[in-house]
Amino acid sequence: MTPAPPGFRPYLLSRAVSTAGTLVATVAVPVLVYQMTASAAWTSAAAATGALPYLLFGLAAGALADRVDRRRLMVACDLLTALALVSVPAAWAMGALTPAHVLAASFAVQTLYVFFDAANFGALPTLVGRARLTESYARVYGTTTAVELVVPALAGLAVAVWAPAPLIALNALTALASAALLRAITVPLSHPRPQTGARDGMGALVGQVREGLGFLWREPTVRTLTLVGASHSAASGAWLAMLVPWADRTLGVAPSGDARLAVLFSCWGVGALAASALTPKLAGALGAPRLALGGLPVSLLCGLAVVLSTHWLAAAVCASLWGAAYSVVVINAITYRQRISPDHLQSRVSTTARMLSWGVGQPVGAALAGAVAATAWGPRGGLAAGLAVLAVGVAAAWASPLRGHALRGADTAQEAAVGRT
């Protein structure tokens, strides 16, 4: 592994502490809302605030992050996040906390995260350079995955022992820590914005949104990676939606009091950790286009093995392999897309792709799986429905210009050509 470039370590640590704080709030907020209301509807509304801001503000966030100093934007988002979060335990301590306050704070935090995330995705290629992007993002992915494996369990234990409202203050502290770490980075996280002669304002912002969308649609490789990523996310949405009922009805793993369910929940995380180590080596050996095309059918086959499993141990092994294949595809697609996107469009392209994958693909996959599971096909049929969407994405990728790039090994030359635009 090559030495980390200057500024990467505080960037990585910022991502780790920020992810940890977010996971604490992800556990604490629904518990707090349910304790206050005893209402499934209120609790569902708290969960819905996670995806809605990306759909509402994703395009604007990407355009803004490409036109301002990304470090300043991320630091400002962290500080405002801490302010919104600390209002919850403060109101709770004064006996003035309401469910509406919790939801408003959660929505504000998720909205700020959209703008932070847009700047964050654009900052990494500038920080580490295109040549080290896959290795660096794999380290980020592996670190945040490790945090995701550990923190929710600890947060769940803490919520069981202490009241959830004070725990949200911990997320405020991690936001402040993230801001301090980002301020410690001395190298640039943004390239100078090209001067187009257009005045700043809403009209310019709309024009920049259109520029980003236009590039994404015109550039065939970026378009393919984005659309296929959405189909891949649909399969993960089906997995998340069906895991508990599928484990119960197909594998005989009870939804409560059965330690085997915890094993099944951890499988994708274990696979993702393996993928963070494997992806840079695979991308170096095969090239990004070949890895993109080869990883998709492997992910599909691993998913099919999960659907066909009837014993929990076999299912756990297959699910871990699926998590590894899925994560290899994700890491490679994100970094390949960033390597062939112009510097001044990084945030817009990454945020739009994330909108389509996380904001559209996962919810659609979950909804489709739920609808199929309500029929005679059951949870196994719901999982299969998500894989059917993935199969369409695999076919689309193999029929796209990406196949020609893979056959010719056209990776580096294309990156250079696009990077100069």
Buried (B, 14 or more C-beta within 10 A) or exposed (E): EEEBBEBBEBBBBBBBBBBBBBBBBBBBBBBBBBBBBEEEEBBEBBEBBBBBBBBBBBBBBBBBBBBBBBBBBBBBBBBBBBBBBBBBBBBBEEEEBEBEBBBBBBBBBBBBBBBBBBBBBBBBBBBBEBEBBBBBBBBBBBBBBBBBBEBBBEBEEBBEEEBBBBBBBBBBBBBBBBBBBBBEBEEBBBBEEEEEEEEEEEEBBEBBBEBBBEBBEEBEBBBBBBBBBBBBBBBBBBBBBBBBBBBBBBBEBEEEEBEBBEBBBBBBBBBBBBBBEBBBEBBEEBBBBBBBBBBBBBBBBBBBBBBEBEEBEBBBBBBBBBBBBBBBBBBBBBBBBBBBBBBBBBBBBBBBBBBBBBBBBBBBBBBBBBEBBEEEBBBBBBBBBBBBBBBBBBBBBBEBBBBEBBEEEBBEEBBEEBBEE
